[in-house]
Amino acid sequence: MLKSIAKLALAAVAAGALTAAASAQEFQFRFQSADTAGNPNFALQQGWTEKVKEKTGGRVQIELLPVESIVAHNETQDAIAAGILDGHITDTSYFAGKDPAFSLIANPVGAWSSPDQMFQFMAKGGGKELMNELVEPYGLHFIGATTPGLEAFVSKKQLNGVDDLKGLKMRAPEGLVQQVFAAAGAAPVNLPSSEVFTALDKGVIDAADYTVFSVNQAQGMHDVASNPVYPGFHSMPLVEISMNKQKWDALPADIQALIEESVAEFGIHQTTSLAERDLEAVAAAKAGGKITVTDWSAEERAKFRTIARGEWEKVAARSDNAKKVYDVLTGYLKENGLMQ
């Protein structure tokens, strides 16, 4: 009799444990990143999923998959709407083919001189509201933004300002980035990232919009192009964290608030971590004596931003949404003394 009671007690404890485990894991989601598993950004993103789990007491668990795991990098929006994925961490410009507004808000080339400027725009300047106006018709909800930071600029020639861009043979991604550099007088070409080093080494190009300084350094870009511009003056991509709108709306308000808080904290953590790596790489590069690092003046950055604005206007003319992004963005820049 005592053995039977003991068995029943053990069974009850086990059942209780299973129930507790089930209730602790109320929400499980699968997100896909735009980065590879070996990329430092992906490791930081995995840290964010752990932080979500911690903040919510285990109630929310997010499985993060590297790029191309389920769908192509530019198909995640459709996959989320269809329920194939629950969310993504990705460069918003990948969806410019659906609406040019995505291109303009994702990377208004020349607009930002630091991640904090973009974060302030998203939080207090109307950026978050704009993003949700753009993604909600596609079945998504925008939670928040991050960025790898302001990209450095790889160059074989010393570039002290806008005038030095004239005639510069350079690699730039297709779209708005190419448009702006062409307007500044450069001769941009579209090359996959895998061909940038070889093209620089062989003199096919003299410069490249590639990525942040520490990654450029680690990949040997400065061995063949020893005149980088740092901090960069051009590109800082908006990386969105978004998920299926119906699933977001079904979450309790306290869970939504905790996830939003975690994304804001993650943006600061990511940019701080990568900036520290950049500073270490810059110091090491300078100490080596083979690299000349140039930092453009505020005046030269403003000149480039003025040129970029002319290209933003062209994008703004392509859709009503793009025009709204342009108006809100330029209004914010003017109010905050970032544009005349």
Contacts in CASP RR format, 6 or more apart in sequence:
PFRMAT RR
TARGET T0000
AUTHOR 0000-0000-0000
METHOD contacts of the structure
MODEL  1
MLKSIAKLALAAVAAGALTAAASAQEFQFRFQSADTAGNPNFALQQGWTE
KVKEKTGGRVQIELLPVESIVAHNETQDAIAAGILDGHITDTSYFAGKDP
AFSLIANPVGAWSSPDQMFQFMAKGGGKELMNELVEPYGLHFIGATTPGL
EAFVSKKQLNGVDDLKGLKMRAPEGLVQQVFAAAGAAPVNLPSSEVFTAL
DKGVIDAADYTVFSVNQAQGMHDVASNPVYPGFHSMPLVEISMNKQKWDA
LPADIQALIEESVAEFGIHQTTSLAERDLEAVAAAKAGGKITVTDWSAEE
RAKFRTIARGEWEKVAARSDNAKKVYDVLTGYLKENGLMQ
24 57 0 8 1.000
24 58 0 8 1.000
24 59 0 8 1.000
25 58 0 8 1.000
25 59 0 8 1.000
25 61 0 8 1.000
26 59 0 8 1.000
26 60 0 8 1.000
27 59 0 8 1.000
27 60 0 8 1.000
27 61 0 8 1.000
27 251 0 8 1.000
27 255 0 8 1.000
28 60 0 8 1.000
28 61 0 8 1.000
28 62 0 8 1.000
28 63 0 8 1.000
29 60 0 8 1.000
29 61 0 8 1.000
29 62 0 8 1.000
29 63 0 8 1.000
29 86 0 8 1.000
29 87 0 8 1.000
29 243 0 8 1.000
29 247 0 8 1.000
30 62 0 8 1.000
30 63 0 8 1.000
30 65 0 8 1.000
30 70 0 8 1.000
30 85 0 8 1.000
30 86 0 8 1.000
30 87 0 8 1.000
31 49 0 8 1.000
31 62 0 8 1.000
31 63 0 8 1.000
31 64 0 8 1.000
31 65 0 8 1.000
31 85 0 8 1.000
31 86 0 8 1.000
31 87 0 8 1.000
31 88 0 8 1.000
31 89 0 8 1.000
31 243 0 8 1.000
32 64 0 8 1.000
32 65 0 8 1.000
32 66 0 8 1.000
32 67 0 8 1.000
32 69 0 8 1.000
32 70 0 8 1.000
32 71 0 8 1.000
32 76 0 8 1.000
32 79 0 8 1.000
32 85 0 8 1.000
32 87 0 8 1.000
32 88 0 8 1.000
32 89 0 8 1.000
32 90 0 8 1.000
33 41 0 8 1.000
33 42 0 8 1.000
33 45 0 8 1.000
33 64 0 8 1.000
33 65 0 8 1.000
33 66 0 8 1.000
33 67 0 8 1.000
33 88 0 8 1.000
33 89 0 8 1.000
33 90 0 8 1.000
34 67 0 8 1.000
34 73 0 8 1.000
34 76 0 8 1.000
34 88 0 8 1.000
34 89 0 8 1.000
34 90 0 8 1.000
34 91 0 8 1.000
34 94 0 8 1.000
34 239 0 8 1.000
35 41 0 8 1.000
35 42 0 8 1.000
35 45 0 8 1.000
35 66 0 8 1.000
35 67 0 8 1.000
35 89 0 8 1.000
36 42 0 8 1.000
36 66 0 8 1.000
36 67 0 8 1.000
37 66 0 8 1.000
38 66 0 8 1.000
40 215 0 8 1.000
40 274 0 8 1.000
40 277 0 8 1.000
41 148 0 8 1.000
41 270 0 8 1.000
41 274 0 8 1.000
42 64 0 8 1.000
42 66 0 8 1.000
44 266 0 8 1.000
44 269 0 8 1.000
44 270 0 8 1.000
44 273 0 8 1.000
44 274 0 8 1.000
45 64 0 8 1.000
45 89 0 8 1.000
45 266 0 8 1.000
46 64 0 8 1.000
47 266 0 8 1.000
48 262 0 8 1.000
48 263 0 8 1.000
48 266 0 8 1.000
48 269 0 8 1.000
49 61 0 8 1.000
49 62 0 8 1.000
49 63 0 8 1.000
49 64 0 8 1.000
51 262 0 8 1.000
51 265 0 8 1.000
51 266 0 8 1.000
52 60 0 8 1.000
52 61 0 8 1.000
52 62 0 8 1.000
52 258 0 8 1.000
52 259 0 8 1.000
52 262 0 8 1.000
53 60 0 8 1.000
53 61 0 8 1.000
53 62 0 8 1.000
55 258 0 8 1.000
55 259 0 8 1.000
55 261 0 8 1.000
55 262 0 8 1.000
56 255 0 8 1.000
56 258 0 8 1.000
56 259 0 8 1.000
59 255 0 8 1.000
60 255 0 8 1.000
60 258 0 8 1.000
60 259 0 8 1.000
62 86 0 8 1.000
64 89 0 8 1.000
67 73 0 8 1.000
70 79 0 8 1.000
70 84 0 8 1.000
70 85 0 8 1.000
71 78 0 8 1.000
71 79 0 8 1.000
71 84 0 8 1.000
71 85 0 8 1.000
73 90 0 8 1.000
73 94 0 8 1.000
74 94 0 8 1.000
74 95 0 8 1.000
76 85 0 8 1.000
76 87 0 8 1.000
76 88 0 8 1.000
76 90 0 8 1.000
76 94 0 8 1.000
77 88 0 8 1.000
77 94 0 8 1.000
77 95 0 8 1.000
77 98 0 8 1.000
77 135 0 8 1.000
77 138 0 8 1.000
77 140 0 8 1.000
78 138 0 8 1.000
79 85 0 8 1.000
80 86 0 8 1.000
80 87 0 8 1.000
80 88 0 8 1.000
80 139 0 8 1.000
80 140 0 8 1.000
80 242 0 8 1.000
80 243 0 8 1.000
80 244 0 8 1.000
81 138 0 8 1.000
81 139 0 8 1.000
81 140 0 8 1.000
81 244 0 8 1.000
83 244 0 8 1.000
85 244 0 8 1.000
86 243 0 8 1.000
86 244 0 8 1.000
86 247 0 8 1.000
87 140 0 8 1.000
87 241 0 8 1.000
87 242 0 8 1.000
87 243 0 8 1.000
87 244 0 8 1.000
88 240 0 8 1.000
88 241 0 8 1.000
88 242 0 8 1.000
88 243 0 8 1.000
89 146 0 8 1.000
89 239 0 8 1.000
89 240 0 8 1.000
89 241 0 8 1.000
90 239 0 8 1.000
90 240 0 8 1.000
91 106 0 8 1.000
91 107 0 8 1.000
91 237 0 8 1.000
91 238 0 8 1.000
91 239 0 8 1.000
91 240 0 8 1.000
92 102 0 8 1.000
92 105 0 8 1.000
92 106 0 8 1.000
92 131 0 8 1.000
92 237 0 8 1.000
92 238 0 8 1.000
92 239 0 8 1.000
92 240 0 8 1.000
93 102 0 8 1.000
93 103 0 8 1.000
93 106 0 8 1.000
93 107 0 8 1.000
93 176 0 8 1.000
93 237 0 8 1.000
93 238 0 8 1.000
94 102 0 8 1.000
95 102 0 8 1.000
96 102 0 8 1.000
96 103 0 8 1.000
96 106 0 8 1.000
96 175 0 8 1.000
97 103 0 8 1.000
98 138 0 8 1.000
99 134 0 8 1.000
99 319 0 8 1.000
99 321 0 8 1.000
99 322 0 8 1.000
100 315 0 8 1.000
100 318 0 8 1.000
100 319 0 8 1.000
100 321 0 8 1.000
100 322 0 8 1.000
101 134 0 8 1.000
101 319 0 8 1.000
101 321 0 8 1.000
101 322 0 8 1.000
101 324 0 8 1.000
101 325 0 8 1.000
102 134 0 8 1.000
103 175 0 8 1.000
103 176 0 8 1.000
103 315 0 8 1.000
103 322 0 8 1.000
104 176 0 8 1.000
104 312 0 8 1.000
104 315 0 8 1.000
104 316 0 8 1.000
104 322 0 8 1.000
104 325 0 8 1.000
104 326 0 8 1.000
104 329 0 8 1.000
105 127 0 8 1.000
105 130 0 8 1.000
105 131 0 8 1.000
105 134 0 8 1.000
105 238 0 8 1.000
105 325 0 8 1.000
105 329 0 8 1.000
106 237 0 8 1.000
106 238 0 8 1.000
107 176 0 8 1.000
107 177 0 8 1.000
107 235 0 8 1.000
107 236 0 8 1.000
107 237 0 8 1.000
107 238 0 8 1.000
108 176 0 8 1.000
108 308 0 8 1.000
108 312 0 8 1.000
108 329 0 8 1.000
109 176 0 8 1.000
109 177 0 8 1.000
109 180 0 8 1.000
109 234 0 8 1.000
109 235 0 8 1.000
109 308 0 8 1.000
109 311 0 8 1.000
110 180 0 8 1.000
110 233 0 8 1.000
110 234 0 8 1.000
110 235 0 8 1.000
110 301 0 8 1.000
110 304 0 8 1.000
110 305 0 8 1.000
110 308 0 8 1.000
111 117 0 8 1.000
111 118 0 8 1.000
111 236 0 8 1.000
111 305 0 8 1.000
111 308 0 8 1.000
111 329 0 8 1.000
111 333 0 8 1.000
111 338 0 8 1.000
112 118 0 8 1.000
112 150 0 8 1.000
112 236 0 8 1.000
113 150 0 8 1.000
113 231 0 8 1.000
113 233 0 8 1.000
113 301 0 8 1.000
113 338 0 8 1.000
114 150 0 8 1.000
114 231 0 8 1.000
115 147 0 8 1.000
115 149 0 8 1.000
115 150 0 8 1.000
115 236 0 8 1.000
115 267 0 8 1.000
115 271 0 8 1.000
117 336 0 8 1.000
117 338 0 8 1.000
118 145 0 8 1.000
118 147 0 8 1.000
118 236 0 8 1.000
118 238 0 8 1.000
119 145 0 8 1.000
119 264 0 8 1.000
119 267 0 8 1.000
119 268 0 8 1.000
120 336 0 8 1.000
121 127 0 8 1.000
121 329 0 8 1.000
121 332 0 8 1.000
122 128 0 8 1.000
122 131 0 8 1.000
122 144 0 8 1.000
122 145 0 8 1.000
122 238 0 8 1.000
123 264 0 8 1.000
125 328 0 8 1.000
125 332 0 8 1.000
126 328 0 8 1.000
126 332 0 8 1.000
127 328 0 8 1.000
128 142 0 8 1.000
128 144 0 8 1.000
128 145 0 8 1.000
130 324 0 8 1.000
130 325 0 8 1.000
130 328 0 8 1.000
131 142 0 8 1.000
131 144 0 8 1.000
131 145 0 8 1.000
131 240 0 8 1.000
132 141 0 8 1.000
132 142 0 8 1.000
133 321 0 8 1.000
133 324 0 8 1.000
134 142 0 8 1.000
134 321 0 8 1.000
134 325 0 8 1.000
135 141 0 8 1.000
135 142 0 8 1.000
135 240 0 8 1.000
135 242 0 8 1.000
136 245 0 8 1.000
139 244 0 8 1.000
139 245 0 8 1.000
139 246 0 8 1.000
140 242 0 8 1.000
140 243 0 8 1.000
140 244 0 8 1.000
140 245 0 8 1.000
141 242 0 8 1.000
141 243 0 8 1.000
141 244 0 8 1.000
141 245 0 8 1.000
141 248 0 8 1.000
141 249 0 8 1.000
142 240 0 8 1.000
142 241 0 8 1.000
142 242 0 8 1.000
143 241 0 8 1.000
143 242 0 8 1.000
143 243 0 8 1.000
143 248 0 8 1.000
143 259 0 8 1.000
143 260 0 8 1.000
143 263 0 8 1.000
144 240 0 8 1.000
144 241 0 8 1.000
144 242 0 8 1.000
144 260 0 8 1.000
144 263 0 8 1.000
144 264 0 8 1.000
145 238 0 8 1.000
145 239 0 8 1.000
145 240 0 8 1.000
145 241 0 8 1.000
145 263 0 8 1.000
145 267 0 8 1.000
146 239 0 8 1.000
146 241 0 8 1.000
146 263 0 8 1.000
146 266 0 8 1.000
146 267 0 8 1.000
146 270 0 8 1.000
146 271 0 8 1.000
147 236 0 8 1.000
147 237 0 8 1.000
147 238 0 8 1.000
147 239 0 8 1.000
147 267 0 8 1.000
147 270 0 8 1.000
147 271 0 8 1.000
148 211 0 8 1.000
148 212 0 8 1.000
148 237 0 8 1.000
148 239 0 8 1.000
148 270 0 8 1.000
148 271 0 8 1.000
148 274 0 8 1.000
149 212 0 8 1.000
149 236 0 8 1.000
149 271 0 8 1.000
149 274 0 8 1.000
149 275 0 8 1.000
150 212 0 8 1.000
150 231 0 8 1.000
150 232 0 8 1.000
150 235 0 8 1.000
150 236 0 8 1.000
151 209 0 8 1.000
151 210 0 8 1.000
151 211 0 8 1.000
151 212 0 8 1.000
151 232 0 8 1.000
151 234 0 8 1.000
151 235 0 8 1.000
151 236 0 8 1.000
151 237 0 8 1.000
152 210 0 8 1.000
152 211 0 8 1.000
152 212 0 8 1.000
152 213 0 8 1.000
152 216 0 8 1.000
152 228 0 8 1.000
152 229 0 8 1.000
152 230 0 8 1.000
152 231 0 8 1.000
152 232 0 8 1.000
152 278 0 8 1.000
153 159 0 8 1.000
153 207 0 8 1.000
153 208 0 8 1.000
153 209 0 8 1.000
153 228 0 8 1.000
153 229 0 8 1.000
153 230 0 8 1.000
153 232 0 8 1.000
153 233 0 8 1.000
153 234 0 8 1.000
154 196 0 8 1.000
154 200 0 8 1.000
154 207 0 8 1.000
154 208 0 8 1.000
154 209 0 8 1.000
154 210 0 8 1.000
154 216 0 8 1.000
154 221 0 8 1.000
154 222 0 8 1.000
154 225 0 8 1.000
154 228 0 8 1.000
155 168 0 8 1.000
155 170 0 8 1.000
155 206 0 8 1.000
155 207 0 8 1.000
155 208 0 8 1.000
155 225 0 8 1.000
155 227 0 8 1.000
155 228 0 8 1.000
155 229 0 8 1.000
156 200 0 8 1.000
156 203 0 8 1.000
156 206 0 8 1.000
156 207 0 8 1.000
156 224 0 8 1.000
156 225 0 8 1.000
156 226 0 8 1.000
156 227 0 8 1.000
157 164 0 8 1.000
157 168 0 8 1.000
157 206 0 8 1.000
157 207 0 8 1.000
157 227 0 8 1.000
158 164 0 8 1.000
158 227 0 8 1.000
158 292 0 8 1.000
158 294 0 8 1.000
159 165 0 8 1.000
159 168 0 8 1.000
159 207 0 8 1.000
159 227 0 8 1.000
159 229 0 8 1.000
159 294 0 8 1.000
159 296 0 8 1.000
160 294 0 8 1.000
160 296 0 8 1.000
160 300 0 8 1.000
161 296 0 8 1.000
161 297 0 8 1.000
161 300 0 8 1.000
161 303 0 8 1.000
161 304 0 8 1.000
162 184 0 8 1.000
162 300 0 8 1.000
162 303 0 8 1.000
162 304 0 8 1.000
162 307 0 8 1.000
165 181 0 8 1.000
165 184 0 8 1.000
165 185 0 8 1.000
165 186 0 8 1.000
166 184 0 8 1.000
166 185 0 8 1.000
166 186 0 8 1.000
167 185 0 8 1.000
167 186 0 8 1.000
167 187 0 8 1.000
168 185 0 8 1.000
168 186 0 8 1.000
168 187 0 8 1.000
168 206 0 8 1.000
168 207 0 8 1.000
169 186 0 8 1.000
169 187 0 8 1.000
169 189 0 8 1.000
169 203 0 8 1.000
169 204 0 8 1.000
169 205 0 8 1.000
169 206 0 8 1.000
169 207 0 8 1.000
170 181 0 8 1.000
170 186 0 8 1.000
170 187 0 8 1.000
170 188 0 8 1.000
170 189 0 8 1.000
170 205 0 8 1.000
170 206 0 8 1.000
170 207 0 8 1.000
170 208 0 8 1.000
170 209 0 8 1.000
171 188 0 8 1.000
171 189 0 8 1.000
171 190 0 8 1.000
171 191 0 8 1.000
171 196 0 8 1.000
171 199 0 8 1.000
171 205 0 8 1.000
171 207 0 8 1.000
171 208 0 8 1.000
171 209 0 8 1.000
171 210 0 8 1.000
172 178 0 8 1.000
172 181 0 8 1.000
172 186 0 8 1.000
172 188 0 8 1.000
172 189 0 8 1.000
172 190 0 8 1.000
172 208 0 8 1.000
172 209 0 8 1.000
173 190 0 8 1.000
173 209 0 8 1.000
174 190 0 8 1.000
176 311 0 8 1.000
176 312 0 8 1.000
176 315 0 8 1.000
177 188 0 8 1.000
177 209 0 8 1.000
177 234 0 8 1.000
177 235 0 8 1.000
178 188 0 8 1.000
178 190 0 8 1.000
179 311 0 8 1.000
179 314 0 8 1.000
180 234 0 8 1.000
180 304 0 8 1.000
180 307 0 8 1.000
180 308 0 8 1.000
180 311 0 8 1.000
181 188 0 8 1.000
181 209 0 8 1.000
181 234 0 8 1.000
182 188 0 8 1.000
183 307 0 8 1.000
183 308 0 8 1.000
183 310 0 8 1.000
183 311 0 8 1.000
184 304 0 8 1.000
184 307 0 8 1.000
186 207 0 8 1.000
189 205 0 8 1.000
191 199 0 8 1.000
191 205 0 8 1.000
191 208 0 8 1.000
193 210 0 8 1.000
196 205 0 8 1.000
196 208 0 8 1.000
196 210 0 8 1.000
196 221 0 8 1.000
197 219 0 8 1.000
197 220 0 8 1.000
197 221 0 8 1.000
197 224 0 8 1.000
198 204 0 8 1.000
199 205 0 8 1.000
199 208 0 8 1.000
200 206 0 8 1.000
200 208 0 8 1.000
200 221 0 8 1.000
200 224 0 8 1.000
200 225 0 8 1.000
201 224 0 8 1.000
206 225 0 8 1.000
207 225 0 8 1.000
208 221 0 8 1.000
208 225 0 8 1.000
209 234 0 8 1.000
209 235 0 8 1.000
210 216 0 8 1.000
210 221 0 8 1.000
212 274 0 8 1.000
212 277 0 8 1.000
212 278 0 8 1.000
213 228 0 8 1.000
213 230 0 8 1.000
213 278 0 8 1.000
213 281 0 8 1.000
213 282 0 8 1.000
214 274 0 8 1.000
214 277 0 8 1.000
214 278 0 8 1.000
214 280 0 8 1.000
214 281 0 8 1.000
216 222 0 8 1.000
216 228 0 8 1.000
217 281 0 8 1.000
217 284 0 8 1.000
217 285 0 8 1.000
218 281 0 8 1.000
221 228 0 8 1.000
222 228 0 8 1.000
222 285 0 8 1.000
222 290 0 8 1.000
222 291 0 8 1.000
226 290 0 8 1.000
226 291 0 8 1.000
226 292 0 8 1.000
227 291 0 8 1.000
227 292 0 8 1.000
227 294 0 8 1.000
228 285 0 8 1.000
228 291 0 8 1.000
228 293 0 8 1.000
228 294 0 8 1.000
229 293 0 8 1.000
229 294 0 8 1.000
229 295 0 8 1.000
229 296 0 8 1.000
230 278 0 8 1.000
230 282 0 8 1.000
230 293 0 8 1.000
230 294 0 8 1.000
230 295 0 8 1.000
231 295 0 8 1.000
232 296 0 8 1.000
233 296 0 8 1.000
233 300 0 8 1.000
233 301 0 8 1.000
233 304 0 8 1.000
234 304 0 8 1.000
241 263 0 8 1.000
241 266 0 8 1.000
248 256 0 8 1.000
251 259 0 8 1.000
282 293 0 8 1.000
285 291 0 8 1.000
285 293 0 8 1.000
286 293 0 8 1.000
296 304 0 8 1.000
302 339 0 8 1.000
302 340 0 8 1.000
305 338 0 8 1.000
305 339 0 8 1.000
306 339 0 8 1.000
306 340 0 8 1.000
309 330 0 8 1.000
309 339 0 8 1.000
312 326 0 8 1.000
312 329 0 8 1.000
312 330 0 8 1.000
313 326 0 8 1.000
315 322 0 8 1.000
315 326 0 8 1.000
316 322 0 8 1.000
316 323 0 8 1.000
316 325 0 8 1.000
316 326 0 8 1.000
316 327 0 8 1.000
317 323 0 8 1.000
330 339 0 8 1.000
331 339 0 8 1.000
332 338 0 8 1.000
333 339 0 8 1.000
334 340 0 8 1.000
END
